[in-house]
Amino acid sequence: MILSTKELKSIKAGAGLSATLINALVKGFTSFMDVGRYLGSSIRRLFGGSACPLK
């Protein structure tokens, strides 16, 4: 079945928020927060003197 140009222009795609999109955004935000937490913890340990000394 071949669609005409007029029929192709009338096709409307769904642009709503799906559960998959929301899940991906939440996982991305969680990963971003984890990286910040680990980085902050490392900086605090370095400047707080509780890091292991380098040999």
Secondary structure as the mmCIF struct_conf table of DSSP 4:
data_model
#
loop_
_struct_conf.conf_type_id
_struct_conf.id
_struct_conf.beg_label_comp_id
_struct_conf.beg_label_asym_id
_struct_conf.beg_label_seq_id
_struct_conf.end_label_comp_id
_struct_conf.end_label_asym_id
_struct_conf.end_label_seq_id
HELX_RH_AL_P HELX_RH_AL_P1 THR A 5 LYS A 9
TURN_TY1_P TURN_TY1_P1 SER A 10 SER A 10
BEND BEND1 GLY A 16 GLY A 16
HELX_LH_PP_P HELX_LH_PP_P1 LEU A 17 SER A 18
HELX_RH_AL_P HELX_RH_AL_P2 ALA A 19 GLY A 48
TURN_TY1_P TURN_TY1_P2 GLY A 49 GLY A 49
BEND BEND2 ALA A 51 ALA A 51
HELX_LH_PP_P HELX_LH_PP_P2 CYS A 52 LEU A 54
#
